[in-house]
Amino acid sequence: MRRNVYGLTLCAMLLALCGSVEAQQPGRISRIGFLERSTASGSAVLLTAFREEMSQLGWIEGKNITIEVRFADQKLERLPDLAAELARLR
């Protein structure tokens, strides 16, 4: 299960990096789902680093991307529901 969570996180990061800022349609805001089995405080450094790297690539949260963050709070049984919730957001 742990490998699946990290795989999902990696996929979200890679998808975010696939398109260039110039290719974005004006006014279109892309959405990134960030799912972590840990807690918000336990992942704060990772999430901050992710946001900073995205910013350096031209992705500004609230301007051309939205990052939807969900934490399972160390309760692995919550992961499927949180993943489904993120998938519903498209």
PyMOL Python script that loads the backbone (N, CA, C, O; Angstrom):
from pymol import cmd

cmd.read_pdbstr("""\
ATOM      1  N   MET A   1       0.834  -1.185   0.000  1.00  0.00           N
ATOM      2  CA  MET A   1       0.000   0.000   0.000  1.00  0.00           C
ATOM      3  C   MET A   1       0.879   1.249   0.000  1.00  0.00           C
ATOM      4  O   MET A   1       0.587   2.239  -0.671  1.00  0.00           O
ATOM      5  N   ARG A   2       1.948   1.176   0.761  1.00  0.00           N
ATOM      6  CA  ARG A   2       2.851   2.323   0.852  1.00  0.00           C
ATOM      7  C   ARG A   2       3.442   2.655  -0.524  1.00  0.00           C
ATOM      8  O   ARG A   2       3.570   3.825  -0.885  1.00  0.00           O
ATOM      9  N   ARG A   3       3.796   1.625  -1.280  1.00  0.00           N
ATOM     10  CA  ARG A   3       4.352   1.821  -2.614  1.00  0.00           C
ATOM     11  C   ARG A   3       3.314   2.489  -3.527  1.00  0.00           C
ATOM     12  O   ARG A   3       3.667   3.326  -4.357  1.00  0.00           O
ATOM     13  N   ASN A   4       2.046   2.124  -3.376  1.00  0.00           N
ATOM     14  CA  ASN A   4       0.980   2.730  -4.172  1.00  0.00           C
ATOM     15  C   ASN A   4       0.840   4.216  -3.889  1.00  0.00           C
ATOM     16  O   ASN A   4       0.654   5.012  -4.809  1.00  0.00           O
ATOM     17  N   VAL A   5       0.928   4.592  -2.617  1.00  0.00           N
ATOM     18  CA  VAL A   5       0.795   5.999  -2.244  1.00  0.00           C
ATOM     19  C   VAL A   5       1.943   6.812  -2.838  1.00  0.00           C
ATOM     20  O   VAL A   5       1.727   7.887  -3.397  1.00  0.00           O
ATOM     21  N   TYR A   6       3.153   6.296  -2.714  1.00  0.00           N
ATOM     22  CA  TYR A   6       4.295   7.015  -3.264  1.00  0.00           C
ATOM     23  C   TYR A   6       4.235   7.045  -4.782  1.00  0.00           C
ATOM     24  O   TYR A   6       4.633   8.031  -5.402  1.00  0.00           O
ATOM     25  N   GLY A   7       3.743   5.976  -5.380  1.00  0.00           N
ATOM     26  CA  GLY A   7       3.580   5.950  -6.828  1.00  0.00           C
ATOM     27  C   GLY A   7       2.574   6.990  -7.287  1.00  0.00           C
ATOM     28  O   GLY A   7       2.800   7.671  -8.287  1.00  0.00           O
ATOM     29  N   LEU A   8       1.455   7.122  -6.561  1.00  0.00           N
ATOM     30  CA  LEU A   8       0.438   8.115  -6.891  1.00  0.00           C
ATOM     31  C   LEU A   8       0.996   9.525  -6.751  1.00  0.00           C
ATOM     32  O   LEU A   8       0.743  10.380  -7.599  1.00  0.00           O
ATOM     33  N   THR A   9       1.746   9.770  -5.697  1.00  0.00           N
ATOM     34  CA  THR A   9       2.360  11.084  -5.497  1.00  0.00           C
ATOM     35  C   THR A   9       3.331  11.396  -6.620  1.00  0.00           C
ATOM     36  O   THR A   9       3.337  12.507  -7.150  1.00  0.00           O
ATOM     37  N   LEU A  10       4.147  10.428  -6.981  1.00  0.00           N
ATOM     38  CA  LEU A  10       5.103  10.625  -8.065  1.00  0.00           C
ATOM     39  C   LEU A  10       4.380  10.898  -9.377  1.00  0.00           C
ATOM     40  O   LEU A  10       4.792  11.775 -10.136  1.00  0.00           O
ATOM     41  N   CYS A  11       3.315  10.164  -9.654  1.00  0.00           N
ATOM     42  CA  CYS A  11       2.548  10.379 -10.888  1.00  0.00           C
ATOM     43  C   CYS A  11       1.969  11.788 -10.931  1.00  0.00           C
ATOM     44  O   CYS A  11       2.001  12.443 -11.973  1.00  0.00           O
ATOM     45  N   ALA A  12       1.442  12.256  -9.809  1.00  0.00           N
ATOM     46  CA  ALA A  12       0.881  13.604  -9.761  1.00  0.00           C
ATOM     47  C   ALA A  12       1.954  14.649 -10.060  1.00  0.00           C
ATOM     48  O   ALA A  12       1.710  15.618 -10.779  1.00  0.00           O
ATOM     49  N   MET A  13       3.133  14.440  -9.501  1.00  0.00           N
ATOM     50  CA  MET A  13       4.224  15.384  -9.747  1.00  0.00           C
ATOM     51  C   MET A  13       4.647  15.359 -11.213  1.00  0.00           C
ATOM     52  O   MET A  13       4.865  16.410 -11.817  1.00  0.00           O
ATOM     53  N   LEU A  14       4.762  14.174 -11.779  1.00  0.00           N
ATOM     54  CA  LEU A  14       5.183  14.060 -13.171  1.00  0.00           C
ATOM     55  C   LEU A  14       4.146  14.656 -14.116  1.00  0.00           C
ATOM     56  O   LEU A  14       4.502  15.317 -15.091  1.00  0.00           O
ATOM     57  N   LEU A  15       2.885  14.429 -13.839  1.00  0.00           N
ATOM     58  CA  LEU A  15       1.838  15.010 -14.686  1.00  0.00           C
ATOM     59  C   LEU A  15       1.875  16.530 -14.640  1.00  0.00           C
ATOM     60  O   LEU A  15       1.637  17.197 -15.647  1.00  0.00           O
ATOM     61  N   ALA A  16       2.170  17.061 -13.482  1.00  0.00           N
ATOM     62  CA  ALA A  16       2.231  18.511 -13.346  1.00  0.00           C
ATOM     63  C   ALA A  16       3.379  19.091 -14.160  1.00  0.00           C
ATOM     64  O   ALA A  16       3.296  20.223 -14.637  1.00  0.00           O
ATOM     65  N   LEU A  17       4.437  18.326 -14.318  1.00  0.00           N
ATOM     66  CA  LEU A  17       5.609  18.817 -15.025  1.00  0.00           C
ATOM     67  C   LEU A  17       5.549  18.570 -16.534  1.00  0.00           C
ATOM     68  O   LEU A  17       6.384  19.094 -17.271  1.00  0.00           O
ATOM     69  N   CYS A  18       4.592  17.794 -16.998  1.00  0.00           N
ATOM     70  CA  CYS A  18       4.532  17.420 -18.413  1.00  0.00           C
ATOM     71  C   CYS A  18       4.274  18.602 -19.335  1.00  0.00           C
ATOM     72  O   CYS A  18       4.922  18.711 -20.376  1.00  0.00           O
ATOM     73  N   GLY A  19       3.369  19.471 -18.996  1.00  0.00           N
ATOM     74  CA  GLY A  19       3.035  20.592 -19.870  1.00  0.00           C
ATOM     75  C   GLY A  19       3.901  21.788 -19.563  1.00  0.00           C
ATOM     76  O   GLY A  19       4.398  21.940 -18.447  1.00  0.00           O
ATOM     77  N   SER A  20       4.078  22.631 -20.548  1.00  0.00           N
ATOM     78  CA  SER A  20       4.831  23.853 -20.304  1.00  0.00           C
ATOM     79  C   SER A  20       3.860  24.982 -19.986  1.00  0.00           C
ATOM     80  O   SER A  20       2.682  24.908 -20.334  1.00  0.00           O
ATOM     81  N   VAL A  21       4.340  26.004 -19.339  1.00  0.00           N
ATOM     82  CA  VAL A  21       3.503  27.136 -18.972  1.00  0.00           C
ATOM     83  C   VAL A  21       2.975  27.822 -20.229  1.00  0.00           C
ATOM     84  O   VAL A  21       1.835  28.285 -20.236  1.00  0.00           O
ATOM     85  N   GLU A  22       3.769  27.898 -21.283  1.00  0.00           N
ATOM     86  CA  GLU A  22       3.359  28.549 -22.517  1.00  0.00           C
ATOM     87  C   GLU A  22       2.202  27.812 -23.186  1.00  0.00           C
ATOM     88  O   GLU A  22       1.417  28.423 -23.911  1.00  0.00           O
ATOM     89  N   ALA A  23       2.090  26.524 -22.954  1.00  0.00           N
ATOM     90  CA  ALA A  23       1.056  25.730 -23.599  1.00  0.00           C
ATOM     91  C   ALA A  23      -0.291  25.846 -22.891  1.00  0.00           C
ATOM     92  O   ALA A  23      -1.305  25.386 -23.416  1.00  0.00           O
ATOM     93  N   GLN A  24      -0.311  26.441 -21.733  1.00  0.00           N
ATOM     94  CA  GLN A  24      -1.544  26.562 -20.991  1.00  0.00           C
ATOM     95  C   GLN A  24      -2.489  27.549 -21.666  1.00  0.00           C
ATOM     96  O   GLN A  24      -2.069  28.600 -22.151  1.00  0.00           O
ATOM     97  N   GLN A  25      -3.765  27.195 -21.690  1.00  0.00           N
ATOM     98  CA  GLN A  25      -4.763  28.092 -22.231  1.00  0.00           C
ATOM     99  C   GLN A  25      -5.000  29.208 -21.227  1.00  0.00           C
ATOM    100  O   GLN A  25      -5.006  28.970 -20.019  1.00  0.00           O
ATOM    101  N   PRO A  26      -5.196  30.429 -21.723  1.00  0.00           N
ATOM    102  CA  PRO A  26      -5.442  31.543 -20.808  1.00  0.00           C
ATOM    103  C   PRO A  26      -6.680  31.275 -19.957  1.00  0.00           C
ATOM    104  O   PRO A  26      -7.716  30.850 -20.467  1.00  0.00           O
ATOM    105  N   GLY A  27      -6.560  31.524 -18.674  1.00  0.00           N
ATOM    106  CA  GLY A  27      -7.671  31.350 -17.764  1.00  0.00           C
ATOM    107  C   GLY A  27      -7.891  29.925 -17.284  1.00  0.00           C
ATOM    108  O   GLY A  27      -8.721  29.701 -16.403  1.00  0.00           O
ATOM    109  N   ARG A  28      -7.179  28.964 -17.831  1.00  0.00           N
ATOM    110  CA  ARG A  28      -7.337  27.573 -17.420  1.00  0.00           C
ATOM    111  C   ARG A  28      -6.482  27.305 -16.190  1.00  0.00           C
ATOM    112  O   ARG A  28      -5.291  27.613 -16.163  1.00  0.00           O
ATOM    113  N   ILE A  29      -7.107  26.732 -15.184  1.00  0.00           N
ATOM    114  CA  ILE A  29      -6.378  26.393 -13.966  1.00  0.00           C
ATOM    115  C   ILE A  29      -6.305  24.877 -13.864  1.00  0.00           C
ATOM    116  O   ILE A  29      -7.329  24.199 -13.788  1.00  0.00           O
ATOM    117  N   SER A  30      -5.084  24.355 -13.864  1.00  0.00           N
ATOM    118  CA  SER A  30      -4.870  22.919 -13.720  1.00  0.00           C
ATOM    119  C   SER A  30      -4.994  22.532 -12.259  1.00  0.00           C
ATOM    120  O   SER A  30      -4.750  23.342 -11.364  1.00  0.00           O
ATOM    121  N   ARG A  31      -5.376  21.292 -12.030  1.00  0.00           N
ATOM    122  CA  ARG A  31      -5.558  20.800 -10.661  1.00  0.00           C
ATOM    123  C   ARG A  31      -4.620  19.629 -10.418  1.00  0.00           C
ATOM    124  O   ARG A  31      -4.519  18.723 -11.246  1.00  0.00           O
ATOM    125  N   ILE A  32      -3.938  19.648  -9.287  1.00  0.00           N
ATOM    126  CA  ILE A  32      -3.036  18.571  -8.882  1.00  0.00           C
ATOM    127  C   ILE A  32      -3.566  17.976  -7.588  1.00  0.00           C
ATOM    128  O   ILE A  32      -3.867  18.698  -6.637  1.00  0.00           O
ATOM    129  N   GLY A  33      -3.679  16.660  -7.559  1.00  0.00           N
ATOM    130  CA  GLY A  33      -4.071  15.970  -6.338  1.00  0.00           C
ATOM    131  C   GLY A  33      -2.831  15.479  -5.611  1.00  0.00           C
ATOM    132  O   GLY A  33      -1.962  14.849  -6.215  1.00  0.00           O
ATOM    133  N   PHE A  34      -2.744  15.759  -4.335  1.00  0.00           N
ATOM    134  CA  PHE A  34      -1.604  15.365  -3.512  1.00  0.00           C
ATOM    135  C   PHE A  34      -2.149  14.513  -2.371  1.00  0.00           C
ATOM    136  O   PHE A  34      -2.822  15.025  -1.477  1.00  0.00           O
ATOM    137  N   LEU A  35      -1.860  13.221  -2.402  1.00  0.00           N
ATOM    138  CA  LEU A  35      -2.373  12.290  -1.410  1.00  0.00           C
ATOM    139  C   LEU A  35      -1.203  11.725  -0.611  1.00  0.00           C
ATOM    140  O   LEU A  35      -0.230  11.226  -1.178  1.00  0.00           O
ATOM    141  N   GLU A  36      -1.311  11.812   0.699  1.00  0.00           N
ATOM    142  CA  GLU A  36      -0.211  11.370   1.569  1.00  0.00           C
ATOM    143  C   GLU A  36      -0.797  10.571   2.725  1.00  0.00           C
ATOM    144  O   GLU A  36      -1.824  10.941   3.294  1.00  0.00           O
ATOM    145  N   ARG A  37      -0.134   9.476   3.062  1.00  0.00           N
ATOM    146  CA  ARG A  37      -0.611   8.633   4.165  1.00  0.00           C
ATOM    147  C   ARG A  37      -0.287   9.244   5.522  1.00  0.00           C
ATOM    148  O   ARG A  37      -0.889   8.874   6.530  1.00  0.00           O
ATOM    149  N   SER A  38       0.644  10.163   5.552  1.00  0.00           N
ATOM    150  CA  SER A  38       1.107  10.777   6.789  1.00  0.00           C
ATOM    151  C   SER A  38       0.134  11.876   7.246  1.00  0.00           C
ATOM    152  O   SER A  38      -1.004  11.955   6.782  1.00  0.00           O
ATOM    153  N   THR A  39       0.608  12.700   8.149  1.00  0.00           N
ATOM    154  CA  THR A  39      -0.167  13.834   8.644  1.00  0.00           C
ATOM    155  C   THR A  39       0.287  15.117   7.954  1.00  0.00           C
ATOM    156  O   THR A  39       1.328  15.146   7.298  1.00  0.00           O
ATOM    157  N   ALA A  40      -0.489  16.155   8.108  1.00  0.00           N
ATOM    158  CA  ALA A  40      -0.128  17.442   7.506  1.00  0.00           C
ATOM    159  C   ALA A  40       1.194  17.942   8.074  1.00  0.00           C
ATOM    160  O   ALA A  40       2.042  18.432   7.328  1.00  0.00           O
ATOM    161  N   SER A  41       1.375  17.825   9.371  1.00  0.00           N
ATOM    162  CA  SER A  41       2.627  18.299   9.968  1.00  0.00           C
ATOM    163  C   SER A  41       3.801  17.415   9.559  1.00  0.00           C
ATOM    164  O   SER A  41       4.921  17.903   9.407  1.00  0.00           O
ATOM    165  N   GLY A  42       3.553  16.123   9.379  1.00  0.00           N
ATOM    166  CA  GLY A  42       4.621  15.204   8.988  1.00  0.00           C
ATOM    167  C   GLY A  42       5.075  15.389   7.550  1.00  0.00           C
ATOM    168  O   GLY A  42       6.191  15.009   7.196  1.00  0.00           O
ATOM    169  N   SER A  43       4.222  15.967   6.725  1.00  0.00           N
ATOM    170  CA  SER A  43       4.539  16.164   5.308  1.00  0.00           C
ATOM    171  C   SER A  43       4.734  17.630   4.945  1.00  0.00           C
ATOM    172  O   SER A  43       4.851  17.962   3.766  1.00  0.00           O
ATOM    173  N   ALA A  44       4.769  18.494   5.923  1.00  0.00           N
ATOM    174  CA  ALA A  44       4.850  19.929   5.660  1.00  0.00           C
ATOM    175  C   ALA A  44       6.087  20.297   4.840  1.00  0.00           C
ATOM    176  O   ALA A  44       5.998  21.105   3.916  1.00  0.00           O
ATOM    177  N   VAL A  45       7.225  19.714   5.168  1.00  0.00           N
ATOM    178  CA  VAL A  45       8.463  20.040   4.463  1.00  0.00           C
ATOM    179  C   VAL A  45       8.379  19.578   3.006  1.00  0.00           C
ATOM    180  O   VAL A  45       8.764  20.313   2.097  1.00  0.00           O
ATOM    181  N   LEU A  46       7.876  18.365   2.788  1.00  0.00           N
ATOM    182  CA  LEU A  46       7.734  17.827   1.434  1.00  0.00           C
ATOM    183  C   LEU A  46       6.774  18.679   0.601  1.00  0.00           C
ATOM    184  O   LEU A  46       7.068  19.001  -0.550  1.00  0.00           O
ATOM    185  N   LEU A  47       5.651  19.036   1.171  1.00  0.00           N
ATOM    186  CA  LEU A  47       4.653  19.831   0.448  1.00  0.00           C
ATOM    187  C   LEU A  47       5.169  21.238   0.158  1.00  0.00           C
ATOM    188  O   LEU A  47       4.918  21.775  -0.920  1.00  0.00           O
ATOM    189  N   THR A  48       5.875  21.832   1.090  1.00  0.00           N
ATOM    190  CA  THR A  48       6.471  23.150   0.873  1.00  0.00           C
ATOM    191  C   THR A  48       7.498  23.096  -0.252  1.00  0.00           C
ATOM    192  O   THR A  48       7.520  23.972  -1.117  1.00  0.00           O
ATOM    193  N   ALA A  49       8.341  22.081  -0.244  1.00  0.00           N
ATOM    194  CA  ALA A  49       9.348  21.926  -1.299  1.00  0.00           C
ATOM    195  C   ALA A  49       8.673  21.727  -2.656  1.00  0.00           C
ATOM    196  O   ALA A  49       9.119  22.288  -3.656  1.00  0.00           O
ATOM    197  N   PHE A  50       7.610  20.937  -2.697  1.00  0.00           N
ATOM    198  CA  PHE A  50       6.879  20.708  -3.942  1.00  0.00           C
ATOM    199  C   PHE A  50       6.308  22.023  -4.480  1.00  0.00           C
ATOM    200  O   PHE A  50       6.436  22.325  -5.667  1.00  0.00           O
ATOM    201  N   ARG A  51       5.682  22.792  -3.602  1.00  0.00           N
ATOM    202  CA  ARG A  51       5.108  24.083  -4.024  1.00  0.00           C
ATOM    203  C   ARG A  51       6.194  25.041  -4.521  1.00  0.00           C
ATOM    204  O   ARG A  51       5.993  25.746  -5.509  1.00  0.00           O
ATOM    205  N   GLU A  52       7.335  25.067  -3.845  1.00  0.00           N
ATOM    206  CA  GLU A  52       8.434  25.946  -4.261  1.00  0.00           C
ATOM    207  C   GLU A  52       8.977  25.549  -5.633  1.00  0.00           C
ATOM    208  O   GLU A  52       9.229  26.411  -6.475  1.00  0.00           O
ATOM    209  N   GLU A  53       9.156  24.258  -5.856  1.00  0.00           N
ATOM    210  CA  GLU A  53       9.651  23.793  -7.156  1.00  0.00           C
ATOM    211  C   GLU A  53       8.646  24.096  -8.260  1.00  0.00           C
ATOM    212  O   GLU A  53       9.031  24.503  -9.357  1.00  0.00           O
ATOM    213  N   MET A  54       7.378  23.902  -7.981  1.00  0.00           N
ATOM    214  CA  MET A  54       6.348  24.212  -8.979  1.00  0.00           C
ATOM    215  C   MET A  54       6.364  25.710  -9.302  1.00  0.00           C
ATOM    216  O   MET A  54       6.214  26.101 -10.460  1.00  0.00           O
ATOM    217  N   SER A  55       6.543  26.525  -8.297  1.00  0.00           N
ATOM    218  CA  SER A  55       6.610  27.972  -8.495  1.00  0.00           C
ATOM    219  C   SER A  55       7.793  28.359  -9.368  1.00  0.00           C
ATOM    220  O   SER A  55       7.676  29.230 -10.229  1.00  0.00           O
ATOM    221  N   GLN A  56       8.920  27.718  -9.149  1.00  0.00           N
ATOM    222  CA  GLN A  56      10.107  28.009  -9.959  1.00  0.00           C
ATOM    223  C   GLN A  56       9.900  27.613 -11.418  1.00  0.00           C
ATOM    224  O   GLN A  56      10.542  28.164 -12.313  1.00  0.00           O
ATOM    225  N   LEU A  57       9.009  26.662 -11.653  1.00  0.00           N
ATOM    226  CA  LEU A  57       8.704  26.233 -13.015  1.00  0.00           C
ATOM    227  C   LEU A  57       7.595  27.075 -13.660  1.00  0.00           C
ATOM    228  O   LEU A  57       7.204  26.837 -14.803  1.00  0.00           O
ATOM    229  N   GLY A  58       7.102  28.056 -12.910  1.00  0.00           N
ATOM    230  CA  GLY A  58       6.082  28.944 -13.455  1.00  0.00           C
ATOM    231  C   GLY A  58       4.661  28.594 -13.061  1.00  0.00           C
ATOM    232  O   GLY A  58       3.720  29.247 -13.511  1.00  0.00           O
ATOM    233  N   TRP A  59       4.488  27.588 -12.238  1.00  0.00           N
ATOM    234  CA  TRP A  59       3.166  27.181 -11.783  1.00  0.00           C
ATOM    235  C   TRP A  59       2.873  27.893 -10.459  1.00  0.00           C
ATOM    236  O   TRP A  59       3.515  27.617  -9.446  1.00  0.00           O
ATOM    237  N   ILE A  60       1.928  28.785 -10.472  1.00  0.00           N
ATOM    238  CA  ILE A  60       1.599  29.578  -9.290  1.00  0.00           C
ATOM    239  C   ILE A  60       0.240  29.125  -8.754  1.00  0.00           C
ATOM    240  O   ILE A  60      -0.773  29.185  -9.449  1.00  0.00           O
ATOM    241  N   GLU A  61       0.248  28.672  -7.506  1.00  0.00           N
ATOM    242  CA  GLU A  61      -0.990  28.191  -6.898  1.00  0.00           C
ATOM    243  C   GLU A  61      -2.003  29.325  -6.797  1.00  0.00           C
ATOM    244  O   GLU A  61      -1.701  30.407  -6.293  1.00  0.00           O
ATOM    245  N   GLY A  62      -3.203  29.059  -7.285  1.00  0.00           N
ATOM    246  CA  GLY A  62      -4.247  30.070  -7.295  1.00  0.00           C
ATOM    247  C   GLY A  62      -4.281  30.867  -8.591  1.00  0.00           C
ATOM    248  O   GLY A  62      -5.286  31.510  -8.896  1.00  0.00           O
ATOM    249  N   LYS A  63      -3.196  30.833  -9.356  1.00  0.00           N
ATOM    250  CA  LYS A  63      -3.141  31.564 -10.624  1.00  0.00           C
ATOM    251  C   LYS A  63      -3.315  30.616 -11.811  1.00  0.00           C
ATOM    252  O   LYS A  63      -4.197  30.821 -12.645  1.00  0.00           O
ATOM    253  N   ASN A  64      -2.482  29.582 -11.888  1.00  0.00           N
ATOM    254  CA  ASN A  64      -2.617  28.631 -12.995  1.00  0.00           C
ATOM    255  C   ASN A  64      -2.666  27.169 -12.528  1.00  0.00           C
ATOM    256  O   ASN A  64      -2.782  26.264 -13.354  1.00  0.00           O
ATOM    257  N   ILE A  65      -2.578  26.935 -11.221  1.00  0.00           N
ATOM    258  CA  ILE A  65      -2.795  25.589 -10.681  1.00  0.00           C
ATOM    259  C   ILE A  65      -3.521  25.672  -9.336  1.00  0.00           C
ATOM    260  O   ILE A  65      -3.482  26.685  -8.638  1.00  0.00           O
ATOM    261  N   THR A  66      -4.170  24.583  -9.014  1.00  0.00           N
ATOM    262  CA  THR A  66      -4.755  24.384  -7.693  1.00  0.00           C
ATOM    263  C   THR A  66      -4.209  23.062  -7.192  1.00  0.00           C
ATOM    264  O   THR A  66      -4.213  22.068  -7.918  1.00  0.00           O
ATOM    265  N   ILE A  67      -3.743  23.047  -5.964  1.00  0.00           N
ATOM    266  CA  ILE A  67      -3.223  21.812  -5.377  1.00  0.00           C
ATOM    267  C   ILE A  67      -4.214  21.352  -4.309  1.00  0.00           C
ATOM    268  O   ILE A  67      -4.415  22.011  -3.289  1.00  0.00           O
ATOM    269  N   GLU A  68      -4.821  20.203  -4.578  1.00  0.00           N
ATOM    270  CA  GLU A  68      -5.766  19.602  -3.636  1.00  0.00           C
ATOM    271  C   GLU A  68      -4.991  18.614  -2.773  1.00  0.00           C
ATOM    272  O   GLU A  68      -4.465  17.625  -3.285  1.00  0.00           O
ATOM    273  N   VAL A  69      -4.915  18.868  -1.488  1.00  0.00           N
ATOM    274  CA  VAL A  69      -4.104  18.065  -0.575  1.00  0.00           C
ATOM    275  C   VAL A  69      -5.015  17.260   0.347  1.00  0.00           C
ATOM    276  O   VAL A  69      -5.960  17.789   0.932  1.00  0.00           O
ATOM    277  N   ARG A  70      -4.713  15.980   0.460  1.00  0.00           N
ATOM    278  CA  ARG A  70      -5.446  15.095   1.367  1.00  0.00           C
ATOM    279  C   ARG A  70      -4.441  14.261   2.159  1.00  0.00           C
ATOM    280  O   ARG A  70      -3.472  13.742   1.605  1.00  0.00           O
ATOM    281  N   PHE A  71      -4.689  14.144   3.464  1.00  0.00           N
ATOM    282  CA  PHE A  71      -3.822  13.365   4.347  1.00  0.00           C
ATOM    283  C   PHE A  71      -4.631  12.259   5.017  1.00  0.00           C
ATOM    284  O   PHE A  71      -5.749  12.496   5.473  1.00  0.00           O
ATOM    285  N   ALA A  72      -4.079  11.071   5.078  1.00  0.00           N
ATOM    286  CA  ALA A  72      -4.752   9.934   5.710  1.00  0.00           C
ATOM    287  C   ALA A  72      -4.481   9.877   7.215  1.00  0.00           C
ATOM    288  O   ALA A  72      -5.089   9.073   7.922  1.00  0.00           O
ATOM    289  N   ASP A  73      -3.600  10.699   7.697  1.00  0.00           N
ATOM    290  CA  ASP A  73      -3.276  10.747   9.133  1.00  0.00           C
ATOM    291  C   ASP A  73      -2.871   9.377   9.682  1.00  0.00           C
ATOM    292  O   ASP A  73      -3.315   8.970  10.756  1.00  0.00           O
ATOM    293  N   GLN A  74      -2.023   8.673   8.930  1.00  0.00           N
ATOM    294  CA  GLN A  74      -1.500   7.357   9.307  1.00  0.00           C
ATOM    295  C   GLN A  74      -2.576   6.270   9.350  1.00  0.00           C
ATOM    296  O   GLN A  74      -2.339   5.197   9.906  1.00  0.00           O
ATOM    297  N   LYS A  75      -3.748   6.527   8.777  1.00  0.00           N
ATOM    298  CA  LYS A  75      -4.826   5.532   8.744  1.00  0.00           C
ATOM    299  C   LYS A  75      -4.963   5.054   7.302  1.00  0.00           C
ATOM    300  O   LYS A  75      -5.674   5.652   6.494  1.00  0.00           O
ATOM    301  N   LEU A  76      -4.265   3.960   7.002  1.00  0.00           N
ATOM    302  CA  LEU A  76      -4.201   3.464   5.628  1.00  0.00           C
ATOM    303  C   LEU A  76      -5.571   3.125   5.056  1.00  0.00           C
ATOM    304  O   LEU A  76      -5.758   3.186   3.841  1.00  0.00           O
ATOM    305  N   GLU A  77      -6.522   2.771   5.894  1.00  0.00           N
ATOM    306  CA  GLU A  77      -7.858   2.438   5.399  1.00  0.00           C
ATOM    307  C   GLU A  77      -8.578   3.656   4.811  1.00  0.00           C
ATOM    308  O   GLU A  77      -9.558   3.501   4.083  1.00  0.00           O
ATOM    309  N   ARG A  78      -8.100   4.862   5.120  1.00  0.00           N
ATOM    310  CA  ARG A  78      -8.698   6.085   4.575  1.00  0.00           C
ATOM    311  C   ARG A  78      -8.224   6.399   3.154  1.00  0.00           C
ATOM    312  O   ARG A  78      -8.875   7.164   2.441  1.00  0.00           O
ATOM    313  N   LEU A  79      -7.095   5.814   2.737  1.00  0.00           N
ATOM    314  CA  LEU A  79      -6.507   6.142   1.441  1.00  0.00           C
ATOM    315  C   LEU A  79      -7.448   5.929   0.252  1.00  0.00           C
ATOM    316  O   LEU A  79      -7.535   6.813  -0.601  1.00  0.00           O
ATOM    317  N   PRO A  80      -8.154   4.800   0.155  1.00  0.00           N
ATOM    318  CA  PRO A  80      -9.040   4.625  -1.007  1.00  0.00           C
ATOM    319  C   PRO A  80     -10.127   5.692  -1.095  1.00  0.00           C
ATOM    320  O   PRO A  80     -10.433   6.173  -2.186  1.00  0.00           O
ATOM    321  N   ASP A  81     -10.710   6.063   0.036  1.00  0.00           N
ATOM    322  CA  ASP A  81     -11.753   7.099   0.028  1.00  0.00           C
ATOM    323  C   ASP A  81     -11.184   8.457  -0.364  1.00  0.00           C
ATOM    324  O   ASP A  81     -11.806   9.205  -1.118  1.00  0.00           O
ATOM    325  N   LEU A  82      -9.998   8.770   0.153  1.00  0.00           N
ATOM    326  CA  LEU A  82      -9.370  10.048  -0.189  1.00  0.00           C
ATOM    327  C   LEU A  82      -8.972  10.084  -1.665  1.00  0.00           C
ATOM    328  O   LEU A  82      -9.114  11.115  -2.322  1.00  0.00           O
ATOM    329  N   ALA A  83      -8.478   8.967  -2.182  1.00  0.00           N
ATOM    330  CA  ALA A  83      -8.117   8.903  -3.599  1.00  0.00           C
ATOM    331  C   ALA A  83      -9.362   9.057  -4.469  1.00  0.00           C
ATOM    332  O   ALA A  83      -9.323   9.745  -5.489  1.00  0.00           O
ATOM    333  N   ALA A  84     -10.458   8.427  -4.076  1.00  0.00           N
ATOM    334  CA  ALA A  84     -11.710   8.560  -4.828  1.00  0.00           C
ATOM    335  C   ALA A  84     -12.210  10.000  -4.793  1.00  0.00           C
ATOM    336  O   ALA A  84     -12.720  10.510  -5.791  1.00  0.00           O
ATOM    337  N   GLU A  85     -12.066  10.640  -3.664  1.00  0.00           N
ATOM    338  CA  GLU A  85     -12.471  12.042  -3.540  1.00  0.00           C
ATOM    339  C   GLU A  85     -11.670  12.929  -4.499  1.00  0.00           C
ATOM    340  O   GLU A  85     -12.232  13.789  -5.178  1.00  0.00           O
ATOM    341  N   LEU A  86     -10.366  12.712  -4.545  1.00  0.00           N
ATOM    342  CA  LEU A  86      -9.523  13.473  -5.470  1.00  0.00           C
ATOM    343  C   LEU A  86      -9.886  13.184  -6.919  1.00  0.00           C
ATOM    344  O   LEU A  86      -9.895  14.090  -7.752  1.00  0.00           O
ATOM    345  N   ALA A  87     -10.183  11.928  -7.220  1.00  0.00           N
ATOM    346  CA  ALA A  87     -10.550  11.566  -8.600  1.00  0.00           C
ATOM    347  C   ALA A  87     -11.860  12.239  -9.005  1.00  0.00           C
ATOM    348  O   ALA A  87     -12.019  12.632 -10.161  1.00  0.00           O
ATOM    349  N   ARG A  88     -12.786  12.374  -8.081  1.00  0.00           N
ATOM    350  CA  ARG A  88     -14.049  13.053  -8.400  1.00  0.00           C
ATOM    351  C   ARG A  88     -13.840  14.520  -8.745  1.00  0.00           C
ATOM    352  O   ARG A  88     -14.629  15.108  -9.486  1.00  0.00           O
ATOM    353  N   LEU A  89     -12.780  15.110  -8.208  1.00  0.00           N
ATOM    354  CA  LEU A  89     -12.496  16.525  -8.489  1.00  0.00           C
ATOM    355  C   LEU A  89     -11.944  16.724  -9.899  1.00  0.00           C
ATOM    356  O   LEU A  89     -11.911  17.845 -10.406  1.00  0.00           O
ATOM    357  N   ARG A  90     -11.512  15.635 -10.526  1.00  0.00           N
ATOM    358  CA  ARG A  90     -10.911  15.639 -11.867  1.00  0.00           C
ATOM    359  C   ARG A  90      -9.665  16.473 -11.871  1.00  0.00           C
ATOM    360  O   ARG A  90      -9.013  16.602 -12.907  1.00  0.00           O
TER     361      ARG A  90
END
""", "prot")
cmd.dss("prot")
cmd.show_as("cartoon", "prot")
cmd.util.cbc("prot")
cmd.orient("prot")
